[in-house]
Amino acid sequence: MGRPDVARIKRDAEVAAAEADRDTPSSGPKQHALRPLPKQADQERVAAETASLAKQAEGRARTWISKKLATWK
């Protein structure tokens, strides 16, 4: 078998599996691999941590730039 045949067989198998999942009655909502959405307090905490990290990174970048500028003088 060549690569096109293997690819066709894999594609057909994926399509068949998707159709079987679609046609099978479920007993409830399916579990997804994604995490549930965080609560509002968690979102605010993450936003605050992200802002803090961004300020730290900006400070490090400014320090690096000023050191580089000092060496060029």
Rosetta silent file (secondary structure, phi, psi, omega in degrees, C-alpha in Angstrom):
SEQUENCE: MGRPDVARIKRDAEVAAAEADRDTPSSGPKQHALRPLPKQADQERVAAETASLAKQAEGRARTWISKKLATWK
SCORE:     score description
SCORE:     0.000 S_00000001
   1 L     0.000  141.398  178.232    0.000    0.000    0.000 S_00000001
   2 L   -94.016  173.954 -179.827    1.199    3.479   -0.777 S_00000001
   3 H   -59.799  -40.568  178.096    0.935    6.646    1.288 S_00000001
   4 H   -60.768  -37.349  178.928   -2.206    7.842   -0.510 S_00000001
   5 H   -65.581  -43.993 -179.855   -3.928    4.551    0.345 S_00000001
   6 H   -62.902  -43.356  179.356   -2.929    4.769    4.004 S_00000001
   7 H   -63.070  -41.545  179.385   -4.117    8.377    4.193 S_00000001
   8 H   -63.456  -43.000 -178.702   -7.438    7.477    2.552 S_00000001
   9 H   -64.961  -42.778  178.299   -7.975    4.562    4.956 S_00000001
  10 H   -62.648  -43.818 -179.960   -7.206    6.739    7.998 S_00000001
  11 H   -61.895  -45.178  179.669   -9.554    9.459    6.756 S_00000001
  12 H   -61.624  -38.357  179.901  -12.329    6.934    6.124 S_00000001
  13 H   -66.902  -40.668  178.655  -11.854    5.476    9.608 S_00000001
  14 H   -65.746  -40.440  178.393  -12.057    8.927   11.221 S_00000001
  15 H   -64.379  -43.732 -179.951  -15.202    9.763    9.250 S_00000001
  16 H   -63.217  -41.298  179.512  -16.803    6.447   10.229 S_00000001
  17 H   -65.572  -41.618  179.525  -15.950    7.004   13.911 S_00000001
  18 H   -64.543  -41.276  178.200  -17.373   10.551   13.811 S_00000001
  19 H   -65.884  -38.166  178.876  -20.576    9.328   12.161 S_00000001
  20 H   -65.261  -41.711  177.714  -20.923    6.538   14.725 S_00000001
  21 H   -63.814  -39.730 -178.942  -20.522    9.041   17.589 S_00000001
  22 H   -66.321  -40.218 -174.923  -23.070   11.344   15.969 S_00000001
  23 H   -83.069  -14.556 -178.726  -25.612    8.564   15.418 S_00000001
  24 L   -82.499  126.872  178.426  -25.240    6.974   18.863 S_00000001
  25 L   -67.085  138.741 -179.002  -27.777    8.280   21.380 S_00000001
  26 L  -103.473  157.117  179.796  -26.047    9.787   24.377 S_00000001
  27 L   -91.496   -0.772  179.710  -27.116    9.619   27.986 S_00000001
  28 L   171.298 -172.855  179.980  -26.158   13.241   28.596 S_00000001
  29 L   -65.366  143.362 -179.161  -23.753   15.945   27.594 S_00000001
  30 L   -78.376  147.407  175.585  -20.359   14.701   26.505 S_00000001
  31 L   -79.989  134.054  178.404  -17.301   15.502   28.556 S_00000001
  32 L  -103.492  156.142  179.930  -14.851   17.700   26.712 S_00000001
  33 L   -71.980  -15.349 -179.127  -11.117   17.721   27.153 S_00000001
  34 L   -75.339  149.246  177.561  -11.241   21.444   27.882 S_00000001
  35 L   -73.433  154.484  175.368  -11.211   22.693   31.435 S_00000001
  36 L   -67.377  156.176  179.361  -14.334   24.350   32.773 S_00000001
  37 L   -65.140  139.172  178.618  -14.351   28.131   32.699 S_00000001
  38 L   -71.069  157.307  178.523  -12.864   29.686   35.823 S_00000001
  39 L   -72.670  165.728 -175.929  -15.060   31.615   38.195 S_00000001
  40 H   -56.206  -43.591 -179.353  -15.045   35.414   38.167 S_00000001
  41 H   -62.559  -40.446  178.011  -12.706   35.645   41.179 S_00000001
  42 H   -64.844  -40.740  179.010  -10.250   33.293   39.491 S_00000001
  43 H   -62.640  -41.280  179.539  -10.408   35.327   36.293 S_00000001
  44 H   -66.420  -40.208  178.856   -9.669   38.526   38.220 S_00000001
  45 H   -63.622  -44.420  179.145   -6.736   36.887   40.046 S_00000001
  46 H   -64.445  -40.111  178.653   -5.264   35.624   36.792 S_00000001
  47 H   -63.486  -40.854  179.126   -5.714   39.051   35.189 S_00000001
  48 H   -66.436  -42.195  178.214   -3.921   40.712   38.127 S_00000001
  49 H   -64.216  -40.434  179.306   -1.056   38.188   37.994 S_00000001
  50 H   -63.953  -42.567  178.024   -0.754   38.660   34.250 S_00000001
  51 H   -63.448  -40.702  179.016   -0.598   42.442   34.634 S_00000001
  52 H   -63.593  -44.215  178.733    2.054   42.093   37.328 S_00000001
  53 H   -64.527  -36.873  178.545    4.157   39.793   35.147 S_00000001
  54 H   -65.609  -40.085  177.824    3.806   42.189   32.219 S_00000001
  55 H   -64.922  -41.077  178.251    5.062   45.088   34.381 S_00000001
  56 H   -62.480  -44.121  179.981    8.021   42.988   35.535 S_00000001
  57 H   -64.233  -40.024  178.530    8.878   42.049   31.964 S_00000001
  58 H   -63.792  -41.017  177.840    8.614   45.679   30.874 S_00000001
  59 H   -63.050  -42.603  177.747   10.950   46.714   33.692 S_00000001
  60 H   -64.137  -38.992  179.548   13.493   44.048   32.707 S_00000001
  61 H   -65.986  -42.341  179.128   13.289   45.153   29.076 S_00000001
  62 H   -63.493  -41.253  178.367   13.839   48.797   30.021 S_00000001
  63 H   -62.471  -44.756 -179.766   16.842   47.828   32.171 S_00000001
  64 H   -61.972  -43.771 -179.593   18.319   45.769   29.361 S_00000001
  65 H   -63.993  -45.114 -179.194   17.833   48.592   26.854 S_00000001
  66 H   -65.456  -33.869  175.809   19.399   51.196   29.142 S_00000001
  67 H   -65.832  -42.900  178.690   22.410   48.920   29.735 S_00000001
  68 H   -62.648  -43.845  179.555   22.821   48.437   25.992 S_00000001
  69 H   -62.949  -36.939  179.446   22.557   52.187   25.389 S_00000001
  70 H   -65.845  -35.193 -179.965   25.166   52.824   28.096 S_00000001
  71 H   -74.804  -21.040 -179.132   27.636   50.475   26.400 S_00000001
  72 H   -82.728  -16.530 -177.043   27.189   52.238   23.068 S_00000001
  73 L   -77.442    0.000    0.000   28.168   55.655   24.412 S_00000001
